Every structure is written in C-alpha cells, then in structure tokens.
C-alpha cells in the first residue's frame, strides 16, 4: 500500500543516546530534540541503566523544550519477566516517558498504559512489508535497519505513514540487528538480552578452501563507525524524520560533541527548507566549543550502504579508536618523534597518538611532552618515517568538553501594563506557551523615566530556560527593582508550571492487538522467548513458531547475517570473478581454535557466519 505524498511540513528529530540522566540533560542542552535511555531493566545495553526517578527528572527537564525522552526496553523477555516488565512500563509512563523502544512482540499482548511504542532496530526492518506489519500492530515510529540504501528507505517511507527513524552516526554491528547469535553461541551472552560480548571485534584467521591461512589474527568483522554528515538532506528527502546517534555506552563528552555537530548541520538544512521541514523541539543551543566528530572516539568512518555497496567499510587493523589523522612522521627514535603536522593541529602533553604498525596493527602511545612538532612518548616506539599518525585522545579538547559547554534557551517576549488596581504581565515564549499574571500594586509617580530599568530587571533570566528577546512597557509608573525581580521570579515559575501542565505526550493511537499476518513457519530468528510473543504470531496464522535461540539453539545455525561481505572487502567478490583469488569454502578461526564457516548468498548480497556445532 502506498500512502499519499506528504502535504505538510515534516517534523525532524535529532535523537541522542544517554547512558544516564545527566548525559541526557547535556544532550538536550547541546541541541537534541529527543534522547533515548535505558531504564532499570530490560535494556539492550545492560551496562547502561537508569532509575525511574532519574528518568522522571530528565523528562521534566526535556519537556520544557518540547524535547522527548524514549526508554529502550528492547530485550527479548522470558515468561517469568513479563509481569515485571509490565509493572516497569506503568512506572515509566507515570514518570513522563514519551515512548518505549521495543523488540519483543509480547508488549502487544500486555495491558499497558497508552504509551507510544517505537519498533527497535532489533526488529530488523528491511522491507516495506515488515514496516507495514509493525505499523498495523500499533507502532508509532520505526527504526529501520542500518544497512538500507536511500532508495530502500524511500520505499519504506512511501509504504507507511508513521515516522521513519534511521541511524546517522556511531558504532556499527556487522550483523543485521536482532539477527546476531554469535555472542550467545560463543560466550552464553545474548545480544538480544543486552549482553553482547562483541564477537565481531575479535581477531580471526581467515582460512580458504585449500586450507591456507589467508589473513592472520585480523579484526575481519570489525566495521568502521557510521558517519552520514554529508547525507542528511538526502536522508530527509528519502523519508527519514528521526536522525539517531548510536552510543548509549559513550561518555558525556562524546555525546556533547556529536549532538552539537549534527545540530548545526540539521539546522542549516531546516533554514533553507522551511517549506518542507521543521524542528521537532524548541530552544536555541549556544555551544562553547567547535564540534568535530573526528576528535571523539571513532574507528574511522563510513556512510555504510547508504549510496552503494563499497569496500573499505571495515577496520581490520584494530577495533580501537583511531581518531583524527594529524600528520606523518618525519624522523624518529624510540624516545623522540618529529612530525609533519596537518594545518591547524596543536599537540599537548597527555594526547594519545596511534599509527598502523606493519606487523602489530594499530599501536598507540601517550605523549609525555611536546616541543612544537616533536613529541616525546611515554614508552619507547619503533615507528618509521612517512608513517601516518592519528590522535585518538585529544587531551585539550576533552578538557574543554568536560567543562559546562552549552546553554539552551527559549526566546521570550514580555508585556507589562497597568490595570485599574495594579499591573499585569503577559509572557509568551517561542513554543507558544503563554502566561498572564496580575498584582495589586499602587501606581506611584516616577521621578525619572522607568522603561529602561523595567526592561533590565525583567530581562534578568540568566540560569533559567528563557532568554528575553523583547520587553514591551506600557506604564510610566515607578516600580521598585526588588518588586520587579519578584515578579520576574513568579513569571519564570509560572512558565515552568505551564509547560508541565500543557505538555502533550504522543499517545498510542492504534490498539496494539493486530497480529503479524503469515502462514509460514518461523524459526529461531523470530526471537520468540515467551508465550505472549508466540501468540502474536500464531494468531496471525503462523504454522509453527520455534523458540528463540537463547532457549533452544539449533545445530549448524546461522549465527550472523550480514550485508557486509568479507569477499568484497578483500577484493574477491564472486560476482566480479573473485572465486579463484579466494577459493571456497572460507572459514574464520579464533585464537582458541574455534572455527566458523562463511556462506555467501550472492543473489541477496549477504554473508552468513555459521556455527560448527
């Protein structure tokens, strides 16, 4: 089904990660329109949890700006967890949470408050058909797979009427999200339960069909980080409404930097395309540093499959941060390295530098001392002339990010006028919130003009969420500065209360009781771990529903399904005649001897990693 083309201005959301409430607050101050955060349980990042009370405080702060708070409750649930999850959802709704990001279809069979549900990337949305199924089930926003191209995103957008959310920056999983069982298979730690052991970041040997070791202990499944800074407008035009930054385990400096970076880029588009797009929250963020995502943690960047299937999207040397290229080596001894620095680069003691060693891969060191372009490493280094050097820890920049670095304010217009018994004040901010206050107070004749003093006293809103853009004074009476200050404080309190009372959360508009329509048997990749999720599929006609991999792991199973293809990455694509250069069958081998077969579906351009159980 294709819906009518958009006839209204579409709301655009910058969605930031938060490992805790304080990080969420900083994300909003630096320009996020929404944040996503883990609650105290059932989050796909078990190491990033937040109490309900802290989430309530974050919601109160965010809602002042019309910004939203989404809670990731995106693990699969076991039967003995359903009641606890249901209770937690009720608590989160009372705390003011705007939506839940979920994976388990059991939630569609629970008695929940009317909280909006967003389909997590773990639901593996790659086709218009899957998107339509989830829309019909009652999901209000859909997080599409990271691997999709612009044309594939556009096809989904044209098929549904709910907002499309897409990742724009951060770490990449090599497998389709929700379809990775490698961590569970190898370590008993389920990625679908929030305990990924990062199997894809491990070093492997690559063994070809002749038994030869083609690559030795390289990080063959470790992808670079996503960076779609240059494609935001194309993504908007393809139908993306929510731009999501990955990183619920990242520190607050990373979040500040990435949010400020994308805020500036998105705002420049919105300024040019006001007839098509508008921002989804309010307030102006003033940032005290120059955003530069290459100066924060990164493994090198890729726009992934957004435009085409390209090679060089992996980082085989290391899964660690590479950072920003700063120059190259001119000459070096173990204790002293002279560099040819790129324009604008200034080094400082405490910086972390790294380079690619021909045998050891990515090597790094801390800088003890700097003299111009000569650095003195903390430990002896053996680095050759002309070697490119990167900075993966920028000490001065991190200190800058550690300080208070942003304010966010709502533009406010005030009108003070006389009433028969005193004075009235009306205040309207950019969100459209308006309050009116009146006081009985004598009209005292002024000895000198008062307009400037009244404007000054009413404009002193520093430290609050408002910045006064205009004060209209319609009185010539004298009002003491102390009284004006008291009125200003009452005004701010009234505005805060009005925002709390009038904030409207998105509600689930569709009763979430529609079942997936299917007649096929579903295997472990449907991730069904409880009886409610099973009923969702059986009521939709599923002939058979297998238990989740975590409950019953079939032998010789696919433990990863990837659009990333190792053959293509190594220049041996079978479609392009690369069979002879890398004869099959191929397998990966860990240092402990465990091996994994690789299977290539050239029709779908997919690679599968298989267990050998």
C-alpha positions, 0 to 999 in steps of 0.5 A, a space after each residue: 500500500 502506498 500512502 499519499 505524498 506528504 502535504 505538510 511540513 515534516 517534523 525532524 528529530 535529532 535523537 541522542 543516546 544517554 547512558 544516564 540522566 545527566 548525559 541526557 540533560 547535556 544532550 538536550 542542552 547541546 541541541 537534541 530534540 529527543 534522547 533515548 535511555 535505558 531504564 532499570 531493566 530490560 535494556 539492550 545495553 545492560 551496562 547502561 541503566 537508569 532509575 525511574 526517578 532519574 528518568 522522571 527528572 530528565 523528562 521534566 527537564 526535556 519537556 520544557 523544550 518540547 524535547 522527548 525522552 524514549 526508554 529502550 526496553 528492547 530485550 527479548 523477555 522470558 515468561 517469568 519477566 513479563 509481569 515485571 516488565 509490565 509493572 516497569 512500563 506503568 512506572 515509566 509512563 507515570 514518570 513522563 516517558 514519551 515512548 518505549 523502544 521495543 523488540 519483543 512482540 509480547 508488549 502487544 499482548 500486555 495491558 499497558 498504559 497508552 504509551 507510544 511504542 517505537 519498533 527497535 532496530 532489533 526488529 530488523 526492518 528491511 522491507 516495506 512489508 515488515 514496516 507495514 506489519 509493525 505499523 498495523 500492530 500499533 507502532 508509532 515510529 520505526 527504526 529501520 535497519 542500518 544497512 538500507 540504501 536511500 532508495 530502500 528507505 524511500 520505499 519504506 517511507 512511501 509504504 507507511 505513514 508513521 515516522 521513519 527513524 534511521 541511524 546517522 552516526 556511531 558504532 556499527 554491528 556487522 550483523 543485521 540487528 536482532 539477527 546476531 547469535 554469535 555472542 550467545 553461541 560463543 560466550 552464553 551472552 545474548 545480544 538480544 538480552 543486552 549482553 553482547 560480548 562483541 564477537 565481531 571485534 575479535 581477531 580471526 584467521 581467515 582460512 580458504 578452501 585449500 586450507 591456507 591461512 589467508 589473513 592472520 589474527 585480523 579484526 575481519 568483522 570489525 566495521 568502521 563507525 557510521 558517519 552520514 554528515 554529508 547525507 542528511 538532506 538526502 536522508 530527509 528527502 528519502 523519508 527519514 524524520 528521526 536522525 539517531 546517534 548510536 552510543 548509549 555506552 559513550 561518555 558525556 563528552 562524546 555525546 556533547 560533541 556529536 549532538 552539537 555537530 549534527 545540530 548545526 548541520 540539521 539546522 542549516 538544512 531546516 533554514 533553507 527548507 522551511 517549506 518542507 521541514 521543521 524542528 521537532 523541539 524548541 530552544 536555541 543551543 549556544 555551544 562553547 566549543 567547535 564540534 568535530 566528530 573526528 576528535 571523539 572516539 571513532 574507528 574511522 568512518 563510513 556512510 555504510 550502504 547508504 549510496 552503494 555497496 563499497 569496500 573499505 567499510 571495515 577496520 581490520 587493523 584494530 577495533 580501537 579508536 583511531 581518531 583524527 589523522 594529524 600528520 606523518 612522521 618525519 624522523 624518529 627514535 624510540 624516545 623522540 618523534 618529529 612530525 609533519 603536522 596537518 594545518 591547524 593541529 596543536 599537540 599537548 602533553 597527555 594526547 594519545 597518538 596511534 599509527 598502523 604498525 606493519 606487523 602489530 596493527 594499530 599501536 598507540 602511545 601517550 605523549 609525555 611532552 611536546 616541543 612544537 612538532 616533536 613529541 616525546 612518548 611515554 614508552 619507547 616506539 619503533 615507528 618509521 618515517 612517512 608513517 601516518 599518525 592519528 590522535 585518538 585522545 585529544 587531551 585539550 579538547 576533552 578538557 574543554 568538553 568536560 567543562 559546562 559547554 552549552 546553554 539552551 534557551 527559549 526566546 521570550 517576549 514580555 508585556 507589562 501594563 497597568 490595570 485599574 488596581 495594579 499591573 499585569 504581565 503577559 509572557 509568551 515564549 517561542 513554543 507558544 506557551 503563554 502566561 498572564 499574571 496580575 498584582 495589586 500594586 499602587 501606581 506611584 509617580 516616577 521621578 525619572 523615566 522607568 522603561 529602561 530599568 523595567 526592561 533590565 530587571 525583567 530581562 534578568 533570566 540568566 540560569 533559567 530556560 528563557 532568554 528575553 528577546 523583547 520587553 514591551 512597557 506600557 506604564 510610566 509608573 515607578 516600580 521598585 527593582 526588588 518588586 520587579 525581580 519578584 515578579 520576574 521570579 513568579 513569571 519564570 515559575 509560572 512558565 515552568 508550571 505551564 509547560 508541565 501542565 500543557 505538555 502533550 505526550 504522543 499517545 498510542 493511537 492504534 490498539 496494539 492487538 493486530 497480529 503479524 499476518 503469515 502462514 509460514 513457519 518461523 524459526 529461531 530468528 523470530 526471537 520468540 522467548 515467551 508465550 505472549 510473543 508466540 501468540 502474536 504470531 500464531 494468531 496471525 496464522 503462523 504454522 509453527 513458531 520455534 523458540 528463540 535461540 537463547 532457549 533452544 539453539 539449533 545445530 549448524 545455525 546461522 549465527 550472523 547475517 550480514 550485508 557486509 561481505 568479507 569477499 568484497 572487502 578483500 577484493 574477491 567478490 564472486 560476482 566480479 570473478 573473485 572465486 579463484 583469488 579466494 577459493 571456497 569454502 572460507 572459514 574464520 578461526 579464533 585464537 582458541 581454535 574455534 572455527 566458523 564457516 562463511 556462506 555467501 548468498 550472492 543473489 541477496 548480497 549477504 554473508 552468513 557466519 555459521 556455527 560448527 556445532 
